[in-house]
Amino acid sequence: MRAPNIHVAMLAWLALLLSCAGCHSLAQESAPRAELPDIGLVLTPIPGWSIDTTSKLEDAAKGGLLISMSSTSDLYGAPKFQIYLDPLRVKAPTLDRLAQEQWDRMKSVESQAGVSIEKMEKTKATVLNQEAMLLDQTYTLGSGASQIAVSERAWLTIHNERGLAFVISGRTELLTPWSEQIQTMLNSLALQVKSAK
């Protein structure tokens, strides 16, 4: 999937958090439901997660970040949950192709200085009651006492002939407690009901 390099963004995000662990992001408390009109879906955030109101998709045809959410914990490196829309293609992508593109992107992080991949796994999953692929990666940043482990999980699926990626990333030791909440939010995805005029 041709999403922005999440690992580069993650490195910058972690650096910012390390330098300002007590700062609060420009976010608001999550609403009961988050509408995703570009893909005709709604998602119900779990209490305690905030939606970044500054992120907005400029051109749906070009794809990109649909929504970004973070836990309201003050812990640096706390998980961030993001949904990406694949750019519009001449021919609708297959799930296998999306998974391979994402796999290649994840593997490319190893070329960055100070990064070592610890684990990469690919398994079948279900999103929106249809076939999906789950890619799971853990890698380390830095060395010695300052080394940290970062994990990323990406659920990939096809919706209306467009690729979707549901990505959670953060420090490995902080990711596990939120895994069940992310699955709950994925399960909450539903078609957006259009109001009658």
N, C-alpha and C positions, 0 to 999 in steps of 0.2 A: 504494500500500500504506500502511496506516495505522500505520506504524512510528513510534517516537519521532523527533523531529527530530534526525537524526544530525549535521547541521551545527552546531547549537547545542551538542550534546555534544562535537563535535570541537573547537570553539572553546575550551570549558572545559578539555578534555583537553590541548590544546596549551599553554594558559596555565599549567596545572599543571606540564607538562613543562619549560617554559621557566624556571619558578621553581625547579624541583627536578630538573635534568637527571640528577643522579646517584642519585636515589631509585629504589627497586625497588618494583614494584607487588605487591599481594597476590595472587600467582599461584603456581602450582606447575608444575614441569616436565611437559610433556605426556606422557600415557600412550600406549601403543601404539595404542589405539583410544578414541575419544570416543563414548559412546552418547548418542543423542538420542531418548529414549523417547517424548516427546510427539509425534514425527512418525514413529516407527518406523524411524529410520535410524541408521547408524553412520558415523563419519568417522575417517580415519587422519591424525592431525596429522604435519606434517613436523618432524623433529628441529630443535630451536632455537626452537620456538614454545611458548608457555606458555598454559594455559587459566586464565582468571580464575574461581576457585572461588567468588567472592562473588556472581556473577550466576546467578540462578535464576528460571525462569518460574513465577510464582505461580499463574496461572490460564490453562490452555491455550486455553480458549474466548475469552478476551480477547486472546490473542496477545501478542507482545512479543519480547524478546531471549531466544533459546534458548541461545546460547553466544557467548562473546567470547574471542578469542585474540590474543596479541601476540607479536612477535618478541622475543627476549631481548636484543636489541641495546641498548646504553646511549645510542644516538643519540636525541635528542628528536625527536618527530614520526615515529618509526618506525611502519610500518604496523600497523593493527589490523584483524583479520578477525572479522566478526560475522555471525551467522545470525539472521534475524528470521522469526517466524511471524505471518501475517496474522490478524487477529481473525476468529472464526467469523461467517459472514454467512448471511442467510436464503437467498440464492442464491449458488452458487459463482461466484467472479469469473472473468472471462476473462483471458487473458494480456495482451491489449491494454488492458484496463481497469487491471490492475496496473501496466503500463508507463506509462500516462498519469498515474496517481496519483503514481508515483515521479518521473516527469518534472516534474510540477507542483511537487512538494516540492523537488526539486533546484533548479528555477528560482527558487523563492521565497527562496533564500539571498541572491540579489542585492539584496533589500530591506534586508539588514542593513548597518549602517554599516561602511565600510571594506572591503567585499567587492565584487570585480569578477569576473564570470564570463569565463573565457578560452575555454573549449571545452565543448560539450555534444554528445554523439553517441549514437545509438541503433542497435544492430545485432542481428541474430539470433544465437543461440548454442544450445548444447546442455548440459543439466544432467540427470543421472539418466537419460541416454539418451532424453530427450524435449525437445521444443521449449522454448526459453527466450529471454529478451531480455536483452541486455547494455546498460546505460546507463553512459556514461563522461563524467565531468565534471572539469574543472580550474578552479579559481578562485584569486584572490589575496586575501590578508589584509594590511591595513595599507598603508603607503606608504614610499617612500624606502629607506634602508638596512635598515629593520626589516621590509620586505615579504617575505612567504613565499608560496609557491605550494602549494596543497593539492589533491590529486586523490581522487576517489571512483569506484569501479566497483561496480555493483550488478547481479548476475545474478538475474533473476526467473523463477520457474517455478511451475507448479501441481502439488501433490502431495497426493493424497487429497482433492481438491476444496478445498484450502487454498493460499493464496499463500505462497511462500517467497522471501525475499530473502537473498542471500549477498553481503555487502558488505565491501570492503576500502577503507580510507581512510588517508591519511597525507600527509606532505610529498611533493610530486611527485618530487623528486630521489631520494627513498629508496624510492619505490613500485616502480619498474621492476625492481630486482634480485629482488623477491619475487613478481613476477607469475607466473613459471613455477611457483613453489611453491604459490601459491593455486590455479592450474589443476590441479596434481597432487592437492591436497586435494579439490577439487571432483570430480575423476575417481575419487577413492577412496570417494565416497559409495555406500553399499550398504544394502539392506534389513536391518533388525535380525532376527536369527534368534532366535526364541523357544525357550527351553529346554523340553524335555518334562518334564511333572510326573510 
